């Protein structure tokens, strides 16, 4: 996931300098950008406004997409499955879906468009 800075999000960050491999560095260079971290914080705020977890919000959003015929749910703990069930039980509000669509627009075209 995305993290905006070492200081601001120290709970997510660890010092990669000692045991990082080249694939980790490539991943960081490709995906760890402030705009992505800011998007995650905005999504976190939207989830809080909706009164659901980020996982539930994500699943609601996926289920509201008519192009997706079968979302894949991976749950290794019961609470993760509960988030998915909650998403099925309560559809996403159309206004929230539109906000998420707008917020994530640039990310849905792969890396070349960015």
N, C-alpha and C positions, 0 to 999 in steps of 0.2 A: 504494500500500500504506500501511500504518499505521506511525506513528512516535510514540513515547511522549513525547519532549520534546527540545528543542533540545540540551540538554547531554548527555543520556543517549545520544542517537542522532545525533550530529553528522554521521556519515558519510552519513546519508540526507537531511539537512536542508540547505537553502540559504536564504539571506536573500531572501525574496520581496518585501521592501519596495520595491525599486527598479524591478522590471520585471514586476510582477504585473498580470494583467488581472482583470476582475471575475469571469470564470468560474472562475479559479484560486481566488479568495477564497471563492466559493460552495462549491467543492469542498472546500476546507480546513474551512470552517465545518460542512459537512455530514458529513464523514467523518473528520477528524483529531481523534479524541478518545482520551483516555488508555485507556479500557476496550478500544478497538479495538487500540491498540498493544500492550497487555498480552496480548490474545488472540493476536496474531501471535507474541509472544515465547513464549507457551505452546505454540503450534503448532510453533515452531522447536525447542523442547525435545522435543516428541513425535517429530518427525522424527529428531532426533539419537538418541533412545532406540531408534527403529526401524532406525537405520542407513541412512536414505535421505535424499535431498534433499527440501526442502520441495515442489519441483515434482513429484517422484515421489509423495510422500505425498498431495498434492492430487489427482493423477490417480488414484491408488489409491482414494481416498475417493469421487471422482466415479464411477468404474467400479463401486463397490460399491453404488451407489444404484440400486435397481430402477426408479425412475421415469425415470432418464436412459437413453435408448435409444441415443444416439449422441453421445459427448463430442466437442467440437471441439478439435483440437490445433493450436495455432499455433506453429510452430518457425521461427525465422529463423537459428538456428545448429545445427550437428549435435549439440552436447551437450544442447540442449533436446529434440531428438527422442529422444536416448538416455534421458532422464528418462521420457518417455512410454512407450517400449518397456519400460523397467524396471518401470513400473507395471503393464503388461499381463502381464509375466512372473511377477510375484510379487504375488498378491492381498493386500489389507490384512488385518491381524490383526483379528479381530472386537472384541477389547478396545480396540484403538486406534481403530477406527471408532466405537465407542460413546463414547469420550472426545471425539473430534472432534465427534460429533453433539451432545453435551452442551455443549461449549465454544462451538459456533457456533449454537446453537438460536435465540437472539434475532435473529441476523442474517438468518435465512431468511424473515422476514416483511415485508421492505421497511422503509422509513423510518417509516411511520405507526405501526407497533406500538412503535417505540422512542420 
